[in-house]
Structures are given as C-alpha cells and as structure tokens.
Amino acid sequence: MQHSVGNKVISPKDWYQEVCNKSGFICDAGQLAALEELEAPWQQMLEFKTKRDQFLGRSLLSPDAPKGLYIWGGVGSGKTFLMDGFYHCVPYRRKRRIHFHNFMVEVHHEMKQLAHEHDPLMALADSIARSTRLLCLDEFHVDDIADAMILGRLLDALFERGVVLLTTSNYPPDELYPNGLQRQNFLPAIELLKRELKVLRLDCDTDYRMLQMARDPIFMLNTDAASEQQMQSLFQRLTAGMHADTDSIQMRQVKTPVKRVAREVVWFDFKVLCGGNHDQSDYLEIAHHYPTVFLSDVPRMTADNNAEARRFTWLIDVLYDNHVKLVASFEVALPELYAAGRHDSESQRIASRLTEMQTRRYLELPHRSRGVTLTE
C-alpha cells in the first residue's frame, strides 16, 4: 500500500481513513484514539528528518531524536496493524520492522560474531544505530533470562544513539518477564521503557483477526464459482490492503511462487506448495513466519497423487502444531477428501485436524513464532 499522493506524505490518521473506506473493514474507536497518539511522534519524526537534513547530520546542534511508543493491548486488537501503518507512513530509508523474537535471535548471533570486541553489546548498538533510525519491534515479550540480561543495556545504548523505538506487546511494561529468573535484574529495563517511551494501551475488547476469520467460512469448495472471490475478500480484510507487490517468497535460496503475500498472511496454490520438492523444513519456515496461510485448489487425495498427499500431511501437521490459521479451497468436501482405501490412521488424523482448525477454539490460539530465514 502506498502512503503518499504524488510527493505528499500521508499521516497515520489519513492512512487509517483510507483503510476505513475499504469494503469490509471495521473502523474501531480504540484504534482511532491510538492514532491520535501516533500522530504526534509521526510529526516529530518528519520535523526531526528536516532538521537533520539541514544540519547534514553532523552538526553539534543536531536535534534530539523523538521519543518512541510502547503499544500494548489484547490479542487481535490491532496493535501490529497500527504499527505497520505508522511504519509505512514514516518517509525514512533507515527504518526496520521485525518480530521481537527474531530480533533477539539476531542479537545473540551478532553478539557471537562481535565477541572479539572490547564490549560486544556496545559494538552491536553502534551497528544497529548506523543502519536504523526507526526500529519497530512486534510482540515484545521477555521469557528468557539471556534476553532479559541483555535488553536493559542494549535498549539504553540504542536510545543514547538516537534510535526511535516503536514496539507492540500483549503486556504493559510492569508485567513483562513475570516470575522470571532474577527478575529484579530486569526491573531497570522496565523503568527505562517507561521513561523513554510513551506507553499507550490499545483499549479494545474485540479480536478483529479472529472475528474476520469466524464471520465467513474458511474452508470452501473450489467448484463454487464464488470461492476465489471469497478468499480474495477475506485476504483483503485480514491485510487491510497492505499486501506486498511480489509474486514469490524465498525458501532455502529458492524462489517459491505465491498468489499474494502480506506481512502476516501468504497465499499459495496447492500444486506449488505440495506438488514441488518442499519438505517439512520449508513448511516450518512458513508456519513460523506467517500466522495465516491461504491454500487454493486442494484436490482429493488418491493413489494418483501419493507424493502430493504426503506433503499435504506434513503441511497440515506443521500448521496445526504452530497454531497457523488455514483458509483453503477444496475439490471435495472434507469427509470425501481421502479416496476409498486411504482411510488409514494418518489420513484420519489429518481429517480430524482440518475439522478442528475451523473451530473458534483453534482460531483463538496464539500463533507460535520462532526465528526464521524466509524472505519475501
């Protein structure tokens, strides 16, 4: 989605209004209130960029960097959606958006690479500050003592170097790392977050992601002429139009075609995903990177497509284990998915899991995300 008209930069509020005008999108009062808070740092970042350009970034009179934001609220309230909108509205080249867990995986990796430095953590902060002015971290959540011991010094160093942080979390700062090992050593990091960032609660009781998934059927027959349009409509509503302008993603250095892709949603044809040379490791990358997967034209599983059926089994097991939401179109109804003679324990397990994956209980499960290398 573009966030400018000609050379005019669009503010988060204007961006949200554009999204609200799209068919099927539900505007939310809590999100609107949060956007009022996002407008100020967005304006400050524009003014900061103008002043930095005037000073060429080298003057002793260079302005102080704007303060960042810590947005917290319930699952599905729209935190990530608003952060992504803010990210795209800020006309910076030096900006980065990454899931917090993946960021910490990178931090630990880079720390090992910088082990020869006098202070590896400060060397890492210097490296991040050189490449990133705006850092957006999604799903800030500390449950590892190694992360907890690093974060305080790293965040303090980044703030000192003028990195602007925008982060989302399901928890307010005071509830981070609850009952964690040596939590008292993490308390200064919590106070740092509260001091350096504006803490904003996204006050919304509705899980909009689950609502969008639950309001329409997520499994449908491809013999229905409307199924493709229904899938496109649901994809559009889940991504609010923020899909990437690319027709492939990269796995194991190989480009894999996609029908559409957004930051948290990807759409494949069955023949591409289960008809090629993919294995469980590819499906794990997808499952860890994308909370929602669309899959078109799943055929009936017969003796003629044993290899594809086997990969489909791997795919469903991996998606299920990682709580990935599946939207799919099928050649036949689920009870007929496996042809006569294929009703072994494995096919029965997959049929059972597909049935469960349509339930509200499953749709409400939190996605399991881990560090991945998959890129768009």
Phi and psi in degrees as a GROMACS rama.xvg file:
@    title "Ramachandran Plot"
@    xaxis  label "Phi"
@    yaxis  label "Psi"
@TYPE xy
-83.3363  146.018  GLN-2
-124.4  36.4155  HIS-3
-150.273  152.081  SER-4
-118.084  108.295  VAL-5
66.4414  -123.794  GLY-6
-100.055  5.97568  ASN-7
-83.7955  127.229  LYS-8
-81.815  138.158  VAL-9
-99.1875  135.145  ILE-10
-77.6995  162.596  SER-11
-56.4666  -38.7396  PRO-12
-64.3355  -43.402  LYS-13
-66.2117  -38.8354  ASP-14
-60.4512  -45.1993  TRP-15
-64.6235  -37.2701  TYR-16
-63.9843  -38.3093  GLN-17
-61.8528  -42.3705  GLU-18
-66.1834  -39.8366  VAL-19
-60.8113  -27.938  CYS-20
-78.6986  -8.22444  ASN-21
-78.1914  144.725  LYS-22
-62.4537  131.508  SER-23
89.017  -8.69497  GLY-24
-85.0866  137.376  PHE-25
-101.643  112.176  ILE-26
-74.3431  142.301  CYS-27
-125.791  135.368  ASP-28
-63.93  -38.0573  ALA-29
-64.9703  -39.9333  GLY-30
-66.4852  -39.4959  GLN-31
-62.2009  -40.7454  LEU-32
-64.8851  -39.3027  ALA-33
-66.0108  -34.8424  ALA-34
-64.543  -31.1881  LEU-35
-60.4499  -37.1972  GLU-36
-74.8937  -30.8721  GLU-37
-74.3763  -24.3468  LEU-38
-63.2599  -39.8246  GLU-39
-64.694  -52.1605  ALA-40
-63.8196  -31.6933  PRO-41
-62.0298  -45.7605  TRP-42
-64.1263  -40.6437  GLN-43
-63.0521  -36.4969  GLN-44
-69.9528  -35.2063  MET-45
-64.9087  -44.9792  LEU-46
-65.8816  -38.9331  GLU-47
-61.3679  -43.3017  PHE-48
-62.8051  -41.2692  LYS-49
-62.0981  -45.0013  THR-50
-66.3824  -40.215  LYS-51
-62.7694  -40.4211  ARG-52
-63.2391  -37.8495  ASP-53
-66.0512  -39.0298  GLN-54
-87.2283  -0.202522  PHE-55
58.9536  17.7259  LEU-56
70.8446  9.67477  GLY-57
-123.982  -10.5384  ARG-58
-73.6736  147.989  SER-59
-65.3376  -16.6819  LEU-60
-89.777  7.24367  LEU-61
-55.0088  135.203  SER-62
-70.5765  159.85  PRO-63
-70.9742  145.353  ASP-64
-70.1533  148.61  ALA-65
-64.6056  157.558  PRO-66
-77.5765  154.362  LYS-67
-97.2672  -165.854  GLY-68
-134.21  145.754  LEU-69
-120.915  106.495  TYR-70
-102.817  123.294  ILE-71
-130.148  154.222  TRP-72
172.929  -178.593  GLY-73
-70.2607  165.115  GLY-74
-61.3498  132.235  VAL-75
78.5888  10.1771  GLY-76
-80.1008  -11.6951  SER-77
108.436  13.5495  GLY-78
-59.5321  -51.4435  LYS-79
-64.3398  -39.7013  THR-80
-58.4767  -46.6429  PHE-81
-68.588  -39.4612  LEU-82
-62.6685  -42.0536  MET-83
-63.782  -39.1504  ASP-84
-62.2151  -44.6207  GLY-85
-60.8784  -45.1884  PHE-86
-56.8617  -47.2353  TYR-87
-71.6194  -24.4779  HIS-88
-79.9883  -20.8237  CYS-89
-81.8535  116.762  VAL-90
-81.4496  56.4551  PRO-91
-108.759  146.091  TYR-92
-85.8725  -37.1184  ARG-93
-86.4247  74.8914  ARG-94
-143.835  153.339  LYS-95
-147.739  141.556  ARG-96
-125.869  126.28  ARG-97
-153.333  149.042  ILE-98
-67.0436  140.298  HIS-99
-58.2393  -42.1581  PHE-100
-61.3542  -44.5617  HIS-101
-65.1361  -34.9069  ASN-102
-61.3804  -44.3362  PHE-103
-69.4642  -32.5768  MET-104
-60.0289  -43.725  VAL-105
-63.6788  -42.035  GLU-106
-58.0518  -48.5287  VAL-107
-63.7187  -37.9362  HIS-108
-65.3513  -46.7229  HIS-109
-66.7214  -33.4781  GLU-110
-60.5117  -38.4362  MET-111
-67.2149  -39.4082  LYS-112
-67.2786  -26.2171  GLN-113
-101.307  17.1433  LEU-114
-59.9309  -22.6898  ALA-115
-77.1297  -14.7707  HIS-116
-72.6642  155.382  GLU-117
-59.7466  -43.1164  HIS-118
-134.347  91.6839  ASP-119
-55.2983  -36.0095  PRO-120
-67.4208  -40.2212  LEU-121
-70.3766  -34.6822  MET-122
-64.5127  -38.5914  ALA-123
-65.711  -43.0406  LEU-124
-59.8299  -40.3455  ALA-125
-61.0739  -42.6632  ASP-126
-65.0336  -44.328  SER-127
-63.7237  -43.8656  ILE-128
-64.7231  -32.0104  ALA-129
-67.4491  -32.0741  ARG-130
-102.448  -13.7396  SER-131
-137.79  120.652  THR-132
-94.4346  -43.9749  ARG-133
-109.896  120.773  LEU-134
-116.205  117.172  LEU-135
-107.037  117.943  CYS-136
-111.913  119.394  LEU-137
-94.9914  139.632  ASP-138
63.4499  54.4239  GLU-139
-64.933  116.755  PHE-140
-157.111  119.463  HIS-141
-104.971  117.676  VAL-142
-135.927  14.2649  ASP-143
-128.863  129.86  ASP-144
-65.0917  -32.2171  ILE-145
-64.1736  -42.1867  ALA-146
-63.9057  -44.2354  ASP-147
-60.179  -38.5886  ALA-148
-73.7403  -25.6144  MET-149
-86.1625  -37.7342  ILE-150
-58.8388  -43.7426  LEU-151
-55.9298  -53.4184  GLY-152
-66.1524  -39.0897  ARG-153
-65.8479  -47.8898  LEU-154
-62.6283  -42.479  LEU-155
-59.5099  -43.6648  ASP-156
-65.1859  -38.9163  ALA-157
-66.4818  -42.4082  LEU-158
-61.3401  -42.8715  PHE-159
-61.3019  -30.5325  GLU-160
-91.2487  7.95064  ARG-161
83.7289  14.7082  GLY-162
-75.8595  129.481  VAL-163
-93.1058  125.021  VAL-164
-108.055  129.445  LEU-165
-124.427  120.563  LEU-166
-133.668  152.557  THR-167
-115.69  154.689  THR-168
-158.647  155.107  SER-169
-82.3545  -5.26688  ASN-170
-129.332  146.575  TYR-171
-69.4357  159.697  PRO-172
-52.6517  -41.2713  PRO-173
-66.3397  -15.0455  ASP-174
-104.677  10.2957  GLU-175
-73.7027  145.39  LEU-176
53.358  46.7983  TYR-177
-67.4518  135.779  PRO-178
59.1193  19.016  ASN-179
-72.9073  154.994  GLY-180
-60.9238  129.18  LEU-181
54.6656  41.3737  GLN-182
-59.5421  -28.4462  ARG-183
-59.1604  -27.5713  GLN-184
-76.6462  -13.9317  ASN-185
-94.0196  -13.7987  PHE-186
-58.5064  -38.5471  LEU-187
-60.449  -32.5441  PRO-188
-66.4182  -38.6729  ALA-189
-63.239  -45.1714  ILE-190
-63.3487  -35.2092  GLU-191
-62.8894  -44.8998  LEU-192
-60.0999  -43.7916  LEU-193
-67.7311  -32.3821  LYS-194
-78.9784  -39.4219  ARG-195
-93.225  -18.5719  GLU-196
-120.157  146.975  LEU-197
-79.1406  121.252  LYS-198
-89.6269  123.416  VAL-199
-127.693  123.288  LEU-200
-90.2574  128.734  ARG-201
-88.1557  101.615  LEU-202
-85.4645  93.2255  ASP-203
-150.486  127.957  CYS-204
-95.7098  -1.31936  ASP-205
-101.258  130.683  THR-206
-87.6542  97.1902  ASP-207
-70.0897  -31.353  TYR-208
-63.7925  -46.6952  ARG-209
-66.9492  -37.4468  MET-210
-61.3415  -43.5321  LEU-211
-63.7041  -38.5358  GLN-212
-72.3296  -34.2645  MET-213
-83.4331  -21.8735  ALA-214
-76.0094  -22.5516  ARG-215
-124.604  156.753  ASP-216
-64.3896  137.25  PRO-217
-100.967  -13.5891  ILE-218
-113.906  133.961  PHE-219
-147.036  163.887  MET-220
-89.2409  132.573  LEU-221
-77.1804  -4.97732  ASN-222
-74.5542  -16.1021  THR-223
-81.4506  121.057  ASP-224
-60.1452  -23.2544  ALA-225
-86.5282  -6.00887  ALA-226
-63.3347  -43.2596  SER-227
-62.2574  -41.9777  GLU-228
-65.4643  -37.8349  GLN-229
-64.0554  -40.5376  GLN-230
-67.1116  -40.2598  MET-231
-63.84  -39.7496  GLN-232
-64.8642  -43.5926  SER-233
-67.2215  -40.0076  LEU-234
-59.5374  -44.6428  PHE-235
-61.6561  -40.983  GLN-236
-71.483  -37.2291  ARG-237
-68.858  -30.9265  LEU-238
-104.217  -4.12822  THR-239
51.3695  34.6471  ALA-240
79.218  1.83386  GLY-241
-90.4433  47.8534  MET-242
-83.1038  155.396  HIS-243
-83.1445  147.517  ALA-244
-87.0838  67.812  ASP-245
-146.611  152.964  THR-246
-113.536  17.922  ASP-247
-159.471  159.399  SER-248
-124.523  163.996  ILE-249
-112.228  126.887  GLN-250
-130.465  128.879  MET-251
51.3593  43.3711  ARG-252
66.5331  12.9924  GLN-253
-118.33  132.599  VAL-254
-77.7847  131.081  LYS-255
-115.214  122.548  THR-256
-62.7858  144.529  PRO-257
-130.964  154.246  VAL-258
-75.0844  -45.6452  LYS-259
-153.859  158.84  ARG-260
-152.346  141.048  VAL-261
-130.865  -176.66  ALA-262
-61.6259  -35.7729  ARG-263
-124.073  8.62493  GLU-264
-138.25  134.887  VAL-265
-134.373  148.42  VAL-266
-128.254  121.015  TRP-267
-117.515  157.512  PHE-268
-84.9721  144.265  ASP-269
-55.8592  -44.04  PHE-270
-60.9299  -32.7399  LYS-271
-73.3718  -46.5315  VAL-272
-81.3473  -33.785  LEU-273
-114.688  -4.23878  CYS-274
-103.373  -1.41044  GLY-275
-100.983  -142.499  GLY-276
-107.338  26.5679  ASN-277
-75.2335  153.185  HIS-278
-133.414  -172.051  ASP-279
-60.1348  -33.2081  GLN-280
-65.4502  -36.473  SER-281
-64.9601  -43.7942  ASP-282
-66.6079  -32.5814  TYR-283
-65.3416  -41.9828  LEU-284
-58.562  -46.9836  GLU-285
-62.3347  -46.9063  ILE-286
-63.2874  -36.4731  ALA-287
-77.8743  -23.8876  HIS-288
-92.4472  -34.6138  HIS-289
-119.03  117.163  TYR-290
-67.0024  -21.2738  PRO-291
-133.43  132.923  THR-292
-123.915  131.133  VAL-293
-101.091  140.487  PHE-294
-139.154  120.589  LEU-295
-100.048  143.678  SER-296
62.7955  53.8776  ASP-297
-74.8042  121.287  VAL-298
-84.1583  172.608  PRO-299
-69.9456  138.76  ARG-300
-86.2291  113.701  MET-301
-129.896  -179.307  THR-302
-65.3051  -19.8169  ALA-303
-79.6137  -15.6001  ASP-304
-129.471  44.3063  ASN-305
-57.7706  -42.9378  ASN-306
-64.1219  -44.7472  ALA-307
-65.5103  -38.1935  GLU-308
-63.962  -37.4347  ALA-309
-65.4847  -43.9193  ARG-310
-66.6823  -35.1541  ARG-311
-62.4247  -38.3828  PHE-312
-60.6285  -47.834  THR-313
-58.0305  -45.7937  TRP-314
-59.7261  -50.1383  LEU-315
-65.0552  -40.438  ILE-316
-59.4409  -44.2249  ASP-317
-68.1292  -45.4428  VAL-318
-61.2492  -43.1455  LEU-319
-63.4227  -46.7258  TYR-320
-64.4587  -25.7547  ASP-321
-104.422  11.6253  ASN-322
59.3988  35.0847  HIS-323
-79.9474  136.7  VAL-324
-81.4952  133.966  LYS-325
-116.206  128.221  LEU-326
-116.003  125.253  VAL-327
-147.917  153.091  ALA-328
-114.358  138.517  SER-329
-122.044  152.693  PHE-330
-70.5743  -34.1628  GLU-331
-135.596  165.711  VAL-332
-66.159  155.718  ALA-333
-53.611  -42.8682  LEU-334
-60.704  -19.7305  PRO-335
-105.683  8.98826  GLU-336
-62.4807  -37.093  LEU-337
-104.548  125.743  TYR-338
-67.4076  164.987  ALA-339
-55.4999  136.439  ALA-340
93.9914  -6.59593  GLY-341
-112.668  19.3284  ARG-342
-90.0788  55.3971  HIS-343
-85.0896  179.87  ASP-344
-63.2687  -32.2445  SER-345
-68.3552  -46.7734  GLU-346
-66.1676  -35.5604  SER-347
-65.5255  -37.5814  GLN-348
-65.0689  -43.2189  ARG-349
-66.4531  -42.0639  ILE-350
-61.6271  -40.5532  ALA-351
-65.0127  -41.7518  SER-352
-67.4426  -39.2129  ARG-353
-61.9227  -39.4826  LEU-354
-62.8594  -45.4978  THR-355
-65.7266  -33.0941  GLU-356
-67.1529  -10.1028  MET-357
-92.9727  -6.66026  GLN-358
-82.3463  156.24  THR-359
-61.3438  -38.929  ARG-360
-58.7001  -44.8434  ARG-361
-67.4034  -42.7979  TYR-362
-62.726  -23.7916  LEU-363
-87.1713  -6.67994  GLU-364
-68.7768  140.201  LEU-365
-71.7731  142.477  PRO-366
-67.0055  141.259  HIS-367
-96.8038  112.499  ARG-368
-115.307  139.618  SER-369
-135.31  172.117  ARG-370
-65.0784  133.164  GLY-371
-136.957  169.942  VAL-372
-114.641  -3.20394  THR-373
-60.6418  136.353  LEU-374
-131.613  157.439  THR-375
